[in-house]
Amino acid sequence: MFKRTIKAIIVIVAFQTLAFCQEEAKKNDGKKVLLYENGTWLNVDSVPLHNIKDSSILKLEIPKTNSKDKIITHTGYSLLYNEIHEQADWVAYQLTKEETTKLYERTNKFILDPKVKTITASDSDYKGSGYDRGHLAPASDMGWSSITMKESFYYSNMSPQNPSFNRGIWKKLEELVRTWAVENNNVYIVTGPVLKGELTSIGNDKVSVPKYYYKVILDFSQPSIKGIGFVLPNAGSKETLKNYAVTIDNVEKFTGIDFFPLLQDKQENLIESTLCIECWSWNSTSTNKTSQIKEGLSTQCTGTTKKGKRCKRMTKNDNGRCYQH
């Protein structure tokens, strides 16, 4: 019946989580099928997203932008700055399991982003406002190099957050996402303020105070691929994070932002329309302990290759760069 016999990974949709097969077989009529270990088979056409072969899509985390948008790229994250609201529309980055181990502590030195030519907000805007300088890309996600830690304190990465929100449920969500990065080896994250409607502002630069914040997470690692979104009010909450979980589609409708446009259309539609609470763990196990840099200790270079991937060379340089970068 088949031209060749192979063993294939079982392809299932369990709890609406996507699992993918890497091998195919052909029937005598030329149609492709997937062979299961129990001897059964299924036509390839009936398996959603079966053709994912390589999960390394360059800049997968970057939302859809138009030709006028100028994306700012730092070592650990990228952003789209909104001059009207004096903060980022979104901050996007990939977080790997290895990067969840901090090598450097918080600097707590908030500084202007030199790549924002129109100049960002500053200390004076937040001073006495009653709002925290809330990180969008958390400092704890950027502790894998001295450069990324420094960049995480750029004002382009800050947004006015209610202290009970920033230090409460938002922090819990950040810790949970780090747990997911460890469990899934890496995740893609896009996060930011919802800059819509009538908003109050702080400081001479009129920094808008968002009423809501969002975060979308994509696990694009085989064999399980899934996505989830969150929309949270800028206020303290004792609710469980599960109560704020929504589909990525819902976050797109609420923010007007198109996330993960580099996915194939069928993949994007299925992943972003699916909310599977059971597919994610909900107890944060990420302690984010710091492994202090010691003299003579080598770390992975923070530079990028010509293909846009992180350099794999090890370096002892204080700036986190190898001889080539």
N, C-alpha and C positions, 0 to 999 in steps of 0.2 A: 504493500500500500504506500510506503514511503520510500523515497530514493535513498535516504540515509537515516540512521538511527542515532539520536543524541539524547543526552540527559539535559533537561532544562530546569531552571529555577521555577518553582510554582508561581504562577501569576495570579494574584488574587486582589480583590478589593475588600479589605477587612476593616470594619469600622470606618469605611470610606477612606482609608489610607491607601495610597497608590504603591503598588509593588510592581517591578518590571523584570521581564525576562531578557536575557542577553543573547539567546540562541533561537534559531528557527529551523523548521524542517519543511519539506515540500511534499505535497501529495502528487500522485501521478498526473493529475489534471493541472499541475503547476501552481495551485493555490498554496499559500504559506500557512502553516499551522504551528502551534506551540505544543510541545510534548511534555506531559507531566510525568513525575516519577512513578505515579501509580498506573501508568499505561494509558491514561485518557488523553484526549487532545482537544484543542479549541482553535477555531479559525482565527487568524491574526486580526482580521478586520473587526472582530467583535471584542477585542481587548483594547480598552482605552489607553492611549499614550504608550503603546507597547514598544515604540521605536526609540526610546531614550537610550542612547549608547554612552554618551559622554556628558557628565553633569558639570563639567568645568566650562561654563559660558563666561567669557570675559565681561566684566562689569555688569553682571547679572543683577546686582542690587540697585542700579541706577534707574529711577523712574523715567517715564516718557517726558521728553522736553521738546521745546520748539527751537527753531534756528536762532532765536534771539536770546535764549537762555544761556548764561555763561556759568557752567558748572565749575566750582572751585574744588580742586583735588588736593588733599593733604595726605600724609603718609598713612594714616589709619582710617580716614573716612573722607567722603565727598559731600558737598552740600550745594544747595541752590539758595543764594542769599536774596532776601526780599527787602529792598531798600525802604519801601513805604512803611513796613512794620518793624524794621531794624532788627531782624532775626532771620533765621533760615526757614524757607518753606518746608524743607526736608533735609535730613542728614542720613546718609546711607553708607553701610559698610558690611563687610563679611567678617564674622567672628569665628575663629577656629578654636578647637579644643586647646591647642597649645597657647593661644593668646589669652586664655582665661587665667593663666598663672602670672601674677604680677611680678615683674622684676624691679619696678620702680614705684615708690609711694606717690601720693598726691602732692602736687607742687603748691596748690592753692594760690597760684599767681595768675590772676585773671588779666589778660592782655588783649590788645587790639589784634585783629587778624590782618596781617600784612598783605594778604591776597585780595582783600575787599577794598577796591580802589576808592569807593565812595565813603569809606570809614564806617566802622561798626559803632554800636553803642559802647558805653564806657562805664567806669566805676560810678561816676557822678549820676548816671541815669538810675542806677539801682539803689544808691545810698539813701537811706531814710524812706524808701518806698514801701517797705513792709513785705516785699517779695524776694524770694531767693533767686540767685543767679542759677537757674536750673539747667543742668547739662542735658543736651539731647543725646549726643554720644557720650555715655557715662565714662567718667575718668577710670573707673574700675575695669572697663573694657579696653582701655588704652594703656595699661600699665606694662605692656610687653617691650617698650623701649622708652628711652628718655625723650625722644622726639615726639612720639605719639602722646605721651603724657603731657608734655608742654602744649601741644596743639589742641588737646582736649579742653584747655582753659581759654581758648580764643573766644572772644565775645560773640563771634558768629555762631558758636555752638551753644550759646546761652539763650534762655527764654524766661520771662518772669513767671515764676511758679509760686503758688501758695505754699508756705513752709510745711504745713501739715500734709500737703500733697507730695511735695518733693522728697520729704524725709519719711514719708509713709508708704502709701500704696504704689507710687511711682518707683520708689526704691525697691519694693518687693518685686515689681514686674522686671526691673533690670536684673535682679538677682536670679529670678526664674529663667530669664532668657540665657544667662550665663550657664545655668544648669543644662538647658537644652543644647547649647553649643558643645558642652562636654559629652552629653549623651548621644548626639547626632554627628559628632566630629566637627561639624561647622554649620553655621546658619547664616542667612542673609537677612539683614535688618534695615528697615527704613522707618524713621521716626521723626516726629515734628509737632508743631503747634497747628491747630485749626484756625487759620487766619481768614475767617469769614464772619459777616455780620458786623454789627456795631460793637466795637471794642474800646475799652478805656485804655489809657496809656500812662506811662511813667517817664519822668526825666525830661530834660530839654530836647532830647532827640525824639521824643514821642514814641517810645518803645511800646508797642501794643501788648496788652495783657490778654492772652488767649483764654477762652472759656473752656476749651477742650484740648486734649493732646491725644495723639494716636501713635500706634506702633504696629507694624506688620512684620511677620517673621516667616521666612521660607526655609524649609529643610529640603534641599535638593540633592541629597545623598542617597544613592541606591543602598539597599533595595526599597526603602520606604521614603516616599516623597509626599510632603504635606505643607500646608500653609495655614496661618491663623492671624487674626487681627484683633486690635483692642482700641476702644475709644473711651477715654476717661475724662470726667470733668475735673477742672483745675481746683480741686477742693479735697480736703481730707476725707477718707472713707475707711470703714471697717468691713466693707463687703469683701467677699472672696473674689479673686481675680477672674474666676470662671464666669462671674456675673457680667463681666465687661467684655468677654470674648465674643467676637463676631467674625463673619467671613471677610476675607480681603475685599471682596466685591462691595460689601457694605461700607468699608472704610473708604473705598474709592468714591462711592456715591456721596459720602459725607464731606470729603475733602476736595473732590474734583481732581484728584491725582491718579494717574494710571501707573500702577506698580508692576514691576517685572515684565515690561513689554518685550524683552528679548526671548521669552519663552515662546515655543510654538503655540499658535492660537488655541488648538485643542487642549494642550497642556495647561495653558494659562486659564482658560475658561473653567476647566474641571477643578484645578487646584484652588482658584480664587472663589469659586462658588460653594466650596465644601467647608463645613465647620465640623470638625471631629474632636470633641472634648477628650474622648478616651484615648486619642492617639498621642497625647502629650502627658508628661508627668506634671504634677502640680505641687510637689514638695521641693522647695529649693534646697539643693545639696551643694551649691557652689559657695565655698567659704572664701574664695578669691584670696587665699593666703599669699603673702609676699615672699618671694625668694630673692633676698637682697643680692645686688650685684657685688661681687667680691673681686678684688684685684686679680687679674689673670683669668677670669671666667669668660669663656666664649659664649656669645649669643648669636642667634640667627640674624643675618643682615636685614635691615628694614628697607633696603632699596628694592627696586623692581626691575625685572628683565625687559628686553625689547618686546616681549609678548605680553607684557603687563602683569606678569605673575611675580610674587615675592621671591627675591633672591634666596637661594638655599645655602649660600656660603655662611660660614661661621666667622665671627670677628670679635676681637677684644677691644676695639676702639670705643671710646666713651660716647661717640656720637651715634653708635649703633650701625655704622656703615662699614662695608668691607672695602678692600683696596680699590675695587672697580667702581664703587658708588660713592 
